[in-house]
Amino acid sequence: MSVTPVADARPNRQALSVLIVSTLAFTVCFMVWMMFGVIGIPIKKALDLNSTQFGLLTAMPVLSGSLARVPLGIWTDKFGGRLVFFLLMLACVGPIWLMSYATAYWHFLVIGLFVGLAGGSFSVGTPYVARWFPKKRQGFAMGIFGAGNSGAAVNKFVAPGLVVAFGWTMVPHVYAAVLLGTAILFWFFSYSDDKHLVTSQASFASQLKSLKDPKVLKYCQYYSIVFGGYVAMSLWMVQYYVGEYGLDIRYAALLAACFSLPGGVLRAAGGWLADKHGAHFVTWWVLWVSWICLFLLSYPQTDLSIQTVNGALTLHVGLNVYAFTGLMFTLGIAWAFGKASVFKYISDDYGQNIGTISGIVGLAGGLGGFVLPILFGALMDLTGIRSSAFMLMYAVVWVSLIWMYWTEVRHADLLGKSTTQSPAIQTGNSHE
């Protein structure tokens, strides 16, 4: 598919309106998608769930939202982003409202699957927004839209207050009403352009054939960290603060937002950096910053007893709540940049097929967000060490660093400029 350039004042105004209202809609959808990260805590207590069950509860919306991304991307190509985005939001209103009436664990799992469709909005909005802008501005435009990830932080600001004041059942009612209002607002302030439609008979299975491309697999791996890890940590952090530091749910959510908020709103800055310096440069340094932060976050609270000439000397080693929050804030910034830089790779390499590839990569990132909370819970139940979640993420980042070194960095200097094959790497058109 070709990206239609913005040629005159009217399309410019329409493009800006599409960008603003789509970002708003995605923010609300992401807020809904991350709902269990807060209301899951009183539900866990009421149903007496263990950490693995809690991880599965928070991950169910992520599963359906991830699996829906590829078909939603195909429908966006065929029917246009405006119609698909609007209908998607309407389809989620009913299940969100019904969640407040759930009483059994399986009720929440099933309803969570339907609510999770809101997470598929990313694969609708990304190609929809991108096609309204010229190629040189697509990284920035997609970064602005992707800042809707900050809905995870909005959820942490809104939901805890509702839980404390009215109980957790009020949250689905409020979120359903907000999503309905957002859908109506989106319809009246968005536009469609028939030139952006792509006639395609592609099926879900045929789209998955893109995974045979080693570059697509690599981008999936990157995105499973910067987006999958972001989603998983956003769902996990409130209960982590409550359990590790004994904080009230409101203060825990506020501190958890120090990770979620920059991880969302700074995506636009990441898009600008990727446009200016290239996807390779930004992603490489994102992975190294992640490696350092996760190494420090992985260290569990430890008491060391040392026998001295004067008797036993006990030392405590571990991150206090302020150091922990500072590292999470840094990690959130890095992953915000990384989310944008990975999609810059895609727009560089697959400009004619951005809807399909973004759907595949988004699916991989979403599946990472589904699997990781379950693994976090399983490791917690197995080891009893809360920081085992960061140990797992540290290992995953190691895999990506090694992969990137062997496929890209060996042929480029630290500024992303070619030494032996740099033009290919710099433009994103190399073949591994």
N, C-alpha and C positions, 0 to 999 in steps of 0.2 A: 504494500500500500504506500502511497506517497503522502507526504505531509504537506498540506496546503499552506502556502505562505500567507502572511497577513499583508494585504495589499493596500488597503485604504482605511480611512478613519472609521467607517462603520464596522468593518470586521474587528478593528482594534478595540472599539468599545464593547462589542459582543464578546471578544476574547477575554477582556478584563472581567466582564460580568460573569462569564462562564467559570473563570478561574476562582473568583471570590465565592460564588454560591456553591460551587463544587467542593471547595475546601471546607466551607461551613458544613455541608452535608456529610462529608467524609469524617469531620471531627465528631459530629453527633453519632454517626454510625460506629466509629471507633470507641466512643464513650460507652455505647450500648454493648459492644463486643467485649469490653473489659469489665463488665458489670460484676461478674463473679469474683473478681479480685478483691472486692470489698464485701458484698453481701454474702459471699461464700464463707466468711468468718463466722457470723452468727448461725448460718445454716450448718456449718461443720459442728458447732457446739450443740445445736439442737438435735442433730442426727447422730452425734457421737462418732464422727468419721475419723479415720486415721489419716496420716499424711498422704498416702498413696491415693486414697479415695478422694481427698480434697484436691489433689493434683488432677485427677480425672475429671472431677466436677468443673474445675476452672478451664480445663482443656477442651471440653466438648464443643463449646461455641467456636473455638479456634479450628477444630477439625472440619466442621461443615463449611465455615467461612473459607477455609483453604481449598477444599475440594470443589467449591463452587466457582473458584476464580477462573479456571480455564473455560468452562462453558459460558460464564458471564462475559469473558473477554471475546469469545466467538460471537455471542449475541450482540455485543457492543459494536463489533465490526459490521455486522449485518443490519442491525436495526437502529443503531445510533445510541450514544451514551445518554442522551437526555431521557429517552423513553425507558431504557433499561434501568437507569439509576432511580428514576421516579417509582417505577413498579417495584423495584427491589425494596425500597424503604417502606412502601405501603404493605408489602408482604410480611414485614417483620413486626408491624405494630401489634397485631393480634397475639402472636406468641409471647411477646414481651409482657403484655397485659395479663395473660393467663398465668405467667410464672408466679404471681403473688398467691395463687390458689393451690400451688403444688404442696404436697405434704410428705411424699415418700422420695427416697433417694433417686429411684428410677424416673420419677416425674421430672426432676430437675435435669437429668441427663437427656431425656427425650426432648423436653422443651428447649434445653440449651442448644441442641442441634438446629432447631428452627431459628432461634434467636441469632445463632452464629452466622446466618446468611448475610447479616449486615457487614460482616468482615470481608465479604467478597466485593464490597463496593470499591475497593482499591483497584481491582482489575477492570472496573468500569470507568472510573474517573481518570485513571492514568492515560489511556489512549484517547479518551474524550477530550481531556485538557490539552494533551500534547499536540493534537492535530489542529488546534487553533493558533499555534505559534510556529515561527520559523525554526529551523533546525538549531541555529546558533543560540536560541533562547529556550530550547526545550528542557535542558537540564535545570535551569532556574525555575521554569514554570512547573515542572514535575516536582521540584523541591518544595515550592510553595504549596502545591496540592498535598504533597506527602506530609507537610507539617500538620495535617489533620490527625496524625498519630498522637498529637497532644491531647486528643480526646481521652487517652489513658490517664493523663494528669487531671483533666476536667472531672473525670469520674471520681478521682480521689479527693477533689475539692467538694463535690456535690453529694455523693452517696453517703459518706460517713455522717454528715450533718442530718440527713434524712433518717438514717438508721438510728441515731441517738434520739432524735426528736419524735419520730413516728413509728419506728420499727422497720425492719428490712423490707416488709411487704409494700411499703410506700414507694420504694425506689422503682420497681417495674411500672407502677402506675404513672409516675412522673416521667420516666424515660419514654414510655409509649406515647404520651401526649406531646412531648418535645419532638420525637421523631416524626409524628404525624404533621405537626406544624412546619417542621423543616422540609418535609416532602412537598407540601403545598408551596412554600416559599421558593423552593428550588424550581418547581415547574413554571412559575411566573417570571423568574429572572434568568433562566437558562435559555439556550438557543440550540437549534439543530442546523446542520448543513449537509445536504445530500451528497456533496462532493467528498465528504469524509467517510461515506459508507463504502464497504468493501464487499463485493459479491463473492461468497465463498461457500463451498459445500463441505468444508472441513469438519470432521467429527472430533470428539474428545480424544479418541484413540489416535487419530492421525496427528493431532497436535502434540501428543506425547512423544511422537517420533523425533521431535526436536531434541529430546534427551540424548540422542545418538551423537549430537555435536558436543565434543569435549569442552568447548568454551561455555556452552549452556550449562553443563554439569558443574563447571567451576564457579560460574556466577550463582548457581543454586546453592553451592556450598557457602560462598560468601554471604549470601542473603539469609541463609539459615542461622547465621550468627547475628548479623546487624539488625535483622528484623525479627527472626524467630527468637533470638535471645532477648530482644527488647520486649516482645510480647510476653514471653515466659517470665522474665523478671518483673514486668509490670504487674502480672497476676500474682507473683510470689512475694513481693516485697512487703506488702502491708502485714501479712501474717508473720513474715520474718522479723520485722521490727517488734511486733507484739510478743513473739516468742523469745527472741534473743535479748531484747532490751526491756521487756515488760512495759511497753508504752500503751497508753489508751489508743483505741482505734482511730480517733481523730488526729492525734499527734503522729501516729504511725503513718497514716495516709498522707499527712502533710509532708513528712520527711521522704516518703516514697515518691512523692511528686517531684522531688529534687532530681530524681532520675528520669521520670516519665516526661516531665515538661521540656527540658532541653533536648531529650531524645526525640521529641516531636517538632517543636517550633524551629529548631536550628537546622532542620533538613533543607530548608531553602538556602541557607548559607553553604551547606554542603554541595548543593546543586551549582551554586555560583563558583565555588572552588573547583568543582569537577569540570565546569565549562572552561575555566581559566587555566588550570594546571593539568587537566586530564584525569580520567578515572583511575588509571594505574597509580599515579602519585598519591592521590587521596586515599585510596583503598589500602595501599601498602602501609602508610603511617597509621591509619585507623586500626589495622590489625596489631601493630606493635604497641600502640597505646592500650588496646584491649588486653594484650598479653601481660603488660606490666600491672594494670589495675587488677586483673583477675588473679594474678599471682599473689598479690597482697591480700585480696579479699578471701582467698582460699584458706588462709591460715586460721585455724580454729582457736577459740579461747583456751589458753593453756596455762597451767600452773606448774612451775618448775621448782623442785626442791633440791637445793645444793647444800651438801655437807661442808661446812667451813670449820676452822679451828675454834670458832666461837659457838658452834652448833649449826642447826639447820637454817638456811636462808631460803625463803620462798619468794619467787618472782612470778608475776603475772604477765603473760604475753598475749596480746590480742588487741583488736581494734575497738576503740570506744565509739560511741554513737556518732560523734562529730567526724572522726577520721573515716569511719565507714561511709557516712553520707557524702563526704567530700570525694571519695573514690567513686561512689556510684554516680555522682554528678558528672565527674570527668568521663566515666564510661558512657553515660547518656549522650554527652556531646559527641564523643567519638562515633557512636553507633548512628547518631543523626547524620553525620557526614557520610558514614559508610552506606547508609540506605540510599542516599542520593547518588553517590559515586557508582554503585552497582548498576543503577538504572541509566547512568550516563554511559557505562559500558554497553548496555543494551541498545540505547539510541544510536550509538556510534556504529555498532556492528550489525544491527538488524533494523535499520530505519524503515525498511519496506515491510517489516513484519513485527512491528513493535507490540501490537496487541497480543499476538500469540506468545511471543517470547516473554513478555512481561507477565502474562498469565502463568506460564510454566515456572518462571523464577519466583513469582509471588506465591504459587502453590508450594514450592519447596520451602520458602520462608515461613509460610503459614503452618506447614506440617512440622517444621522445627518448633514453632510456638505451641503446637499440640503435644508433641512427644516430650519436650523438655520439662514441663511442669510435672508430668507423670513420673519421669525419671528423678526429678528433684525429690518428689514425695517418696519414691521407692528407696532412694539413697538415704533419705532421712530416717525412714523406718528401719533400714538395714544397719546403718552405722550409728545413728543417734547424733550425728554431727550436722548441724545446720549449714555450715559453710561447704558441705560436700557439693552443693549446687554450683558453687563457684569453681570447685575443683573440676567438675565435669565440663563447664564452659571453657576453662583454661586448656583442657585437653583438646577440645574442638577447635579452638583458635590456633593451637600448635599445628593441627592438620592443615588449616588454611594457609598459614605462613609458609609451611614447607611446599605446598602445592603451588603457591604464587611464586615462590623463589625459583622453582624448577621450570615453570612455564613462562615467566615474565622477567623476573628481576635479573636473572643471569645475563639477559640481553639488553639491560638498561642500567643507567646510573641512577642514583637516588633521587634525581629530579625527574625521572621518567623519560629522559632523552636517550635516544638510541646510541649504542656503541657498535653493535654488529647488525642488529635488525630493528633499530629504533623506529623508523618511519611506521612500520606495521604496528608496533606497540603503541606509539604515540597516537595514532589515528584510530586504534582499536580494530583494525582490519586484518590482524595477523591470523595465521592458521597454525594451530599447535600440531 
